[in-house]
Amino acid sequence: MSKQILKSGTSIGANYCEAVCAESPQDFIHKVSISIKEANETYFWLDLLHESNHIDNDRFSLMSSQVEELYKMLNSSAITVKQRLTNKGLTN
């Protein structure tokens, strides 16, 4: 489980780095969406570690709130770019 959380947790940042250098707004949205999925997966692994008593309540609370904040920031970024594209008439 610890290897899985390491992979998904670091993938959040790696995919966001790719999003920053995206070739288009659509590419940015795609890469940020991958980061969001990785954040969801990271939360899953955290919850599993907590439920199986591998991490205590305090550590789980701290780490899950950090993942939640990342999720909110990433989601907000994707929504903002989608709205800009819609306002410019570039999406369906």
C-alpha positions as CSV (number, residue, x, y, z in Angstrom):
1,M,0.0,0.0,0.0
2,S,2.8,2.4,0.8
3,K,4.3,2.0,-2.7
4,Q,0.9,2.7,-4.2
5,I,0.4,5.8,-2.3
6,L,3.9,6.9,-3.2
7,K,3.2,6.4,-6.9
8,S,-0.2,8.1,-6.9
9,G,0.9,10.9,-4.6
10,T,3.9,11.9,-6.6
11,S,1.9,11.5,-9.8
12,I,-0.3,14.4,-8.8
13,G,2.6,16.8,-8.9
14,A,4.2,15.2,-12.0
15,N,1.0,15.6,-14.0
16,Y,0.5,19.1,-12.8
17,C,4.1,20.0,-14.0
18,E,3.1,18.6,-17.4
19,A,-0.1,20.7,-17.3
20,V,1.9,23.9,-16.7
21,C,3.7,23.3,-20.0
22,A,0.6,22.1,-21.9
23,E,0.4,22.7,-25.6
24,S,-3.2,24.0,-25.5
25,P,-6.0,24.8,-23.0
26,Q,-7.5,21.4,-23.8
27,D,-4.2,19.7,-23.1
28,F,-4.0,21.6,-19.8
29,I,-7.5,20.4,-18.8
30,H,-6.5,16.8,-19.7
31,K,-3.3,16.8,-17.6
32,V,-5.0,18.5,-14.7
33,S,-7.8,15.9,-14.9
34,I,-5.2,13.2,-14.6
35,S,-3.8,14.9,-11.5
36,I,-7.3,15.0,-10.0
37,K,-7.7,11.2,-10.6
38,E,-4.4,10.6,-8.9
39,A,-5.5,12.7,-6.0
40,N,-8.6,10.5,-5.7
41,E,-6.5,7.4,-5.8
42,T,-4.2,8.8,-3.2
43,Y,-7.1,9.5,-0.9
44,F,-8.2,5.9,-1.5
45,W,-4.9,4.5,-0.4
46,L,-4.8,6.9,2.6
47,D,-8.2,5.7,3.7
48,L,-7.2,2.1,3.3
49,L,-4.0,2.7,5.3
50,H,-6.1,4.3,8.0
51,E,-8.8,1.7,8.1
52,S,-6.2,-1.1,8.4
53,N,-4.5,0.8,11.3
54,H,-1.3,1.5,9.4
55,I,-1.6,5.2,10.1
56,D,-3.2,6.9,13.1
57,N,-6.1,9.4,13.1
58,D,-3.9,12.4,13.3
59,R,-1.7,11.5,10.4
60,F,-4.7,10.5,8.3
61,S,-6.5,13.7,9.1
62,L,-3.4,15.8,8.2
63,M,-2.6,13.9,5.0
64,S,-6.2,13.6,3.8
65,S,-6.8,17.3,4.3
66,Q,-3.7,18.1,2.2
67,V,-4.9,15.8,-0.6
68,E,-8.3,17.4,-0.4
69,E,-6.8,20.9,-0.7
70,L,-4.8,19.7,-3.8
71,Y,-8.0,18.3,-5.3
72,K,-9.8,21.5,-4.8
73,M,-7.1,23.6,-6.3
74,L,-6.7,21.3,-9.3
75,N,-10.5,21.1,-9.8
76,S,-10.8,24.9,-9.6
77,S,-8.0,25.3,-12.2
78,A,-9.7,23.0,-14.6
79,I,-13.1,24.7,-14.1
80,T,-11.6,28.1,-14.8
81,V,-10.0,27.0,-18.0
82,K,-13.2,25.3,-19.2
83,Q,-15.2,28.4,-18.5
84,R,-12.7,30.6,-20.4
85,L,-12.9,28.2,-23.4
86,T,-16.7,28.2,-23.2
87,N,-16.8,32.0,-23.0
88,K,-14.6,32.1,-26.2
89,G,-16.9,29.6,-27.9
90,L,-14.1,27.0,-28.2
91,T,-16.0,24.1,-26.6
92,N,-19.3,22.4,-27.3
